[in-house]
Amino acid sequence: MEQMNKIELKGNVGNIKIQVVGETQVARFSIATNYLFKGKDGNAVIETTWHSIVAWAGKGMPDDFNKIEKGTAVHVIGRLRQQRFTGQDGAEKTIYEVVAKNVSIVEDSFNPEDN
């Protein structure tokens, strides 16, 4: 049985934090993807989903993570990873993030109302 864990997203950056770990840059950012559909009343509805991304500098990444800022349109290919931890309140928490294999900056921004 072939197994696959691959995710591909195109959206706009919400926030970004760049860190240096050892000698390598790591970018943690969120992107918003929009899905446009017609509601029961016939009016357009935009459903926005936020995704957490982690990207390590190197092959398949932009030359400079500093080019990525709030509002930048990006195309991300990677894999989905689940992490569990205990929060400060003592409750068990689960988060999902995309570990990026390839991040590219898209020249035009995404507007779901253009579809």
NULUMVEX-376238 format. One record per residue (C-alpha): residue number from 1; residue in three letters; x, y, z. Coordinates in Angstrom, 3 decimals, decimal comma, always signed. Layout:
N
<site><nr>NUM</nr><rest>Ala</rest><east>X</east><north>Y</north><up>Z</up></site>
...
END
This chain:
115
<site><nr>1</nr><rest>Met</rest><east>+0,000</east><north>+0,000</north><up>+0,000</up></site>
<site><nr>2</nr><rest>Glu</rest><east>+1,396</east><north>+3,393</north><up>-1,018</up></site>
<site><nr>3</nr><rest>Gln</rest><east>+1,174</east><north>+6,064</north><up>+1,669</up></site>
<site><nr>4</nr><rest>Met</rest><east>+1,133</east><north>+9,771</north><up>+0,991</up></site>
<site><nr>5</nr><rest>Asn</rest><east>+1,273</east><north>+12,826</north><up>+3,214</up></site>
<site><nr>6</nr><rest>Lys</rest><east>+1,331</east><north>+15,808</north><up>+0,866</up></site>
<site><nr>7</nr><rest>Ile</rest><east>-0,398</east><north>+19,162</north><up>+1,069</up></site>
<site><nr>8</nr><rest>Glu</rest><east>-0,375</east><north>+22,037</north><up>-1,413</up></site>
<site><nr>9</nr><rest>Leu</rest><east>-1,681</east><north>+25,487</north><up>-0,508</up></site>
<site><nr>10</nr><rest>Lys</rest><east>-1,911</east><north>+28,887</north><up>-2,189</up></site>
<site><nr>11</nr><rest>Gly</rest><east>-2,855</east><north>+31,826</north><up>-0,034</up></site>
<site><nr>12</nr><rest>Asn</rest><east>-1,822</east><north>+35,048</north><up>+1,637</up></site>
<site><nr>13</nr><rest>Val</rest><east>+0,520</east><north>+35,351</north><up>+4,620</up></site>
<site><nr>14</nr><rest>Gly</rest><east>-1,017</east><north>+36,538</north><up>+7,884</up></site>
<site><nr>15</nr><rest>Asn</rest><east>+1,983</east><north>+36,758</north><up>+10,160</up></site>
<site><nr>16</nr><rest>Ile</rest><east>+5,580</east><north>+35,592</north><up>+10,028</up></site>
<site><nr>17</nr><rest>Lys</rest><east>+8,349</east><north>+35,021</north><up>+12,564</up></site>
<site><nr>18</nr><rest>Ile</rest><east>+11,892</east><north>+34,269</north><up>+11,409</up></site>
<site><nr>19</nr><rest>Gln</rest><east>+14,350</east><north>+32,611</north><up>+13,787</up></site>
<site><nr>20</nr><rest>Val</rest><east>+17,921</east><north>+31,406</north><up>+13,472</up></site>
<site><nr>21</nr><rest>Val</rest><east>+18,528</east><north>+27,862</north><up>+14,735</up></site>
<site><nr>22</nr><rest>Gly</rest><east>+22,229</east><north>+27,056</north><up>+14,655</up></site>
<site><nr>23</nr><rest>Glu</rest><east>+23,254</east><north>+28,478</north><up>+11,306</up></site>
<site><nr>24</nr><rest>Thr</rest><east>+19,886</east><north>+27,944</north><up>+9,595</up></site>
<site><nr>25</nr><rest>Gln</rest><east>+16,889</east><north>+30,262</north><up>+9,280</up></site>
<site><nr>26</nr><rest>Val</rest><east>+13,460</east><north>+28,924</north><up>+10,197</up></site>
<site><nr>27</nr><rest>Ala</rest><east>+10,313</east><north>+30,753</north><up>+9,159</up></site>
<site><nr>28</nr><rest>Arg</rest><east>+7,049</east><north>+30,143</north><up>+10,983</up></site>
<site><nr>29</nr><rest>Phe</rest><east>+4,086</east><north>+31,805</north><up>+9,340</up></site>
<site><nr>30</nr><rest>Ser</rest><east>+0,376</east><north>+31,497</north><up>+8,799</up></site>
<site><nr>31</nr><rest>Ile</rest><east>-1,439</east><north>+31,624</north><up>+5,500</up></site>
<site><nr>32</nr><rest>Ala</rest><east>-5,116</east><north>+32,114</north><up>+4,763</up></site>
<site><nr>33</nr><rest>Thr</rest><east>-6,843</east><north>+30,162</north><up>+2,024</up></site>
<site><nr>34</nr><rest>Asn</rest><east>-10,309</east><north>+31,103</north><up>+0,826</up></site>
<site><nr>35</nr><rest>Tyr</rest><east>-13,105</east><north>+28,943</north><up>-0,539</up></site>
<site><nr>36</nr><rest>Leu</rest><east>-15,930</east><north>+30,717</north><up>-2,339</up></site>
<site><nr>37</nr><rest>Phe</rest><east>-19,402</east><north>+29,202</north><up>-2,622</up></site>
<site><nr>38</nr><rest>Lys</rest><east>-23,041</east><north>+30,250</north><up>-2,823</up></site>
<site><nr>39</nr><rest>Gly</rest><east>-25,048</east><north>+30,024</north><up>+0,380</up></site>
<site><nr>40</nr><rest>Lys</rest><east>-28,635</east><north>+28,821</north><up>+0,678</up></site>
<site><nr>41</nr><rest>Asp</rest><east>-29,818</east><north>+32,361</north><up>-0,001</up></site>
<site><nr>42</nr><rest>Gly</rest><east>-27,817</east><north>+32,501</north><up>-3,251</up></site>
<site><nr>43</nr><rest>Asn</rest><east>-25,311</east><north>+35,056</north><up>-1,961</up></site>
<site><nr>44</nr><rest>Ala</rest><east>-21,571</east><north>+34,476</north><up>-2,207</up></site>
<site><nr>45</nr><rest>Val</rest><east>-19,937</east><north>+33,160</north><up>+0,965</up></site>
<site><nr>46</nr><rest>Ile</rest><east>-16,184</east><north>+33,201</north><up>+1,565</up></site>
<site><nr>47</nr><rest>Glu</rest><east>-14,876</east><north>+30,529</north><up>+3,925</up></site>
<site><nr>48</nr><rest>Thr</rest><east>-11,364</east><north>+31,394</north><up>+5,163</up></site>
<site><nr>49</nr><rest>Thr</rest><east>-9,096</east><north>+28,725</north><up>+6,674</up></site>
<site><nr>50</nr><rest>Trp</rest><east>-5,822</east><north>+29,550</north><up>+8,451</up></site>
<site><nr>51</nr><rest>His</rest><east>-2,831</east><north>+27,200</north><up>+8,187</up></site>
<site><nr>52</nr><rest>Ser</rest><east>+0,384</east><north>+27,164</north><up>+10,241</up></site>
<site><nr>53</nr><rest>Ile</rest><east>+3,555</east><north>+26,707</north><up>+8,188</up></site>
<site><nr>54</nr><rest>Val</rest><east>+7,128</east><north>+25,950</north><up>+9,257</up></site>
<site><nr>55</nr><rest>Ala</rest><east>+9,888</east><north>+26,285</north><up>+6,634</up></site>
<site><nr>56</nr><rest>Trp</rest><east>+13,621</east><north>+25,623</north><up>+7,033</up></site>
<site><nr>57</nr><rest>Ala</rest><east>+15,993</east><north>+27,578</north><up>+4,766</up></site>
<site><nr>58</nr><rest>Gly</rest><east>+17,585</east><north>+25,572</north><up>+1,973</up></site>
<site><nr>59</nr><rest>Lys</rest><east>+16,619</east><north>+23,873</north><up>-1,253</up></site>
<site><nr>60</nr><rest>Gly</rest><east>+13,125</east><north>+24,752</north><up>-2,435</up></site>
<site><nr>61</nr><rest>Met</rest><east>+12,888</east><north>+27,893</north><up>-0,306</up></site>
<site><nr>62</nr><rest>Pro</rest><east>+13,130</east><north>+31,585</north><up>-1,173</up></site>
<site><nr>63</nr><rest>Asp</rest><east>+16,645</east><north>+33,028</north><up>-1,091</up></site>
<site><nr>64</nr><rest>Asp</rest><east>+15,557</east><north>+35,354</north><up>+1,696</up></site>
<site><nr>65</nr><rest>Phe</rest><east>+12,644</east><north>+34,720</north><up>+4,074</up></site>
<site><nr>66</nr><rest>Asn</rest><east>+12,570</east><north>+38,489</north><up>+4,721</up></site>
<site><nr>67</nr><rest>Lys</rest><east>+10,849</east><north>+38,873</north><up>+1,318</up></site>
<site><nr>68</nr><rest>Ile</rest><east>+7,801</east><north>+37,192</north><up>+2,863</up></site>
<site><nr>69</nr><rest>Glu</rest><east>+5,653</east><north>+39,597</north><up>+4,833</up></site>
<site><nr>70</nr><rest>Lys</rest><east>+2,021</east><north>+40,051</north><up>+5,818</up></site>
<site><nr>71</nr><rest>Gly</rest><east>-0,172</east><north>+39,925</north><up>+2,705</up></site>
<site><nr>72</nr><rest>Thr</rest><east>+2,421</east><north>+38,198</north><up>+0,494</up></site>
<site><nr>73</nr><rest>Ala</rest><east>+0,870</east><north>+35,594</north><up>-1,822</up></site>
<site><nr>74</nr><rest>Val</rest><east>+2,661</east><north>+32,244</north><up>-1,472</up></site>
<site><nr>75</nr><rest>His</rest><east>+2,484</east><north>+28,712</north><up>-2,847</up></site>
<site><nr>76</nr><rest>Val</rest><east>+3,482</east><north>+26,052</north><up>-0,294</up></site>
<site><nr>77</nr><rest>Ile</rest><east>+4,075</east><north>+22,336</north><up>-0,838</up></site>
<site><nr>78</nr><rest>Gly</rest><east>+4,821</east><north>+20,146</north><up>+2,164</up></site>
<site><nr>79</nr><rest>Arg</rest><east>+3,496</east><north>+17,572</north><up>+4,580</up></site>
<site><nr>80</nr><rest>Leu</rest><east>+1,032</east><north>+17,744</north><up>+7,446</up></site>
<site><nr>81</nr><rest>Arg</rest><east>+2,417</east><north>+17,162</north><up>+10,950</up></site>
<site><nr>82</nr><rest>Gln</rest><east>+0,498</east><north>+16,721</north><up>+14,190</up></site>
<site><nr>83</nr><rest>Gln</rest><east>+2,049</east><north>+17,775</north><up>+17,501</up></site>
<site><nr>84</nr><rest>Arg</rest><east>+0,708</east><north>+17,141</north><up>+20,976</up></site>
<site><nr>85</nr><rest>Phe</rest><east>+1,764</east><north>+19,026</north><up>+24,072</up></site>
<site><nr>86</nr><rest>Thr</rest><east>+0,556</east><north>+20,032</north><up>+27,507</up></site>
<site><nr>87</nr><rest>Gly</rest><east>-0,480</east><north>+23,684</north><up>+27,725</up></site>
<site><nr>88</nr><rest>Gln</rest><east>+0,235</east><north>+26,036</north><up>+30,597</up></site>
<site><nr>89</nr><rest>Asp</rest><east>-3,251</east><north>+25,274</north><up>+31,901</up></site>
<site><nr>90</nr><rest>Gly</rest><east>-2,330</east><north>+21,567</north><up>+32,131</up></site>
<site><nr>91</nr><rest>Ala</rest><east>-4,667</east><north>+20,550</north><up>+29,309</up></site>
<site><nr>92</nr><rest>Glu</rest><east>-3,486</east><north>+18,262</north><up>+26,521</up></site>
<site><nr>93</nr><rest>Lys</rest><east>-3,416</east><north>+20,183</north><up>+23,214</up></site>
<site><nr>94</nr><rest>Thr</rest><east>-3,016</east><north>+19,104</north><up>+19,595</up></site>
<site><nr>95</nr><rest>Ile</rest><east>-1,904</east><north>+21,342</north><up>+16,736</up></site>
<site><nr>96</nr><rest>Tyr</rest><east>-1,466</east><north>+20,678</north><up>+13,041</up></site>
<site><nr>97</nr><rest>Glu</rest><east>+1,169</east><north>+22,416</north><up>+10,945</up></site>
<site><nr>98</nr><rest>Val</rest><east>+2,531</east><north>+22,125</north><up>+7,442</up></site>
<site><nr>99</nr><rest>Val</rest><east>+6,244</east><north>+21,348</north><up>+7,228</up></site>
<site><nr>100</nr><rest>Ala</rest><east>+7,181</east><north>+23,047</north><up>+3,971</up></site>
<site><nr>101</nr><rest>Lys</rest><east>+9,305</east><north>+21,341</north><up>+1,341</up></site>
<site><nr>102</nr><rest>Asn</rest><east>+8,893</east><north>+24,166</north><up>-1,171</up></site>
<site><nr>103</nr><rest>Val</rest><east>+7,791</east><north>+27,778</north><up>-0,693</up></site>
<site><nr>104</nr><rest>Ser</rest><east>+7,502</east><north>+30,206</north><up>-3,584</up></site>
<site><nr>105</nr><rest>Ile</rest><east>+6,310</east><north>+33,777</north><up>-3,677</up></site>
<site><nr>106</nr><rest>Val</rest><east>+3,473</east><north>+34,323</north><up>-6,153</up></site>
<site><nr>107</nr><rest>Glu</rest><east>+3,602</east><north>+37,595</north><up>-8,051</up></site>
<site><nr>108</nr><rest>Asp</rest><east>-0,122</east><north>+38,365</north><up>-7,835</up></site>
<site><nr>109</nr><rest>Ser</rest><east>-2,299</east><north>+38,242</north><up>-4,725</up></site>
<site><nr>110</nr><rest>Phe</rest><east>-5,358</east><north>+36,032</north><up>-4,415</up></site>
<site><nr>111</nr><rest>Asn</rest><east>-8,845</east><north>+37,514</north><up>-4,408</up></site>
<site><nr>112</nr><rest>Pro</rest><east>-11,558</east><north>+34,824</north><up>-4,151</up></site>
<site><nr>113</nr><rest>Glu</rest><east>-14,129</east><north>+37,230</north><up>-5,556</up></site>
<site><nr>114</nr><rest>Asp</rest><east>-12,270</east><north>+37,123</north><up>-8,885</up></site>
<site><nr>115</nr><rest>Asn</rest><east>-13,342</east><north>+33,476</north><up>-9,373</up></site>
END
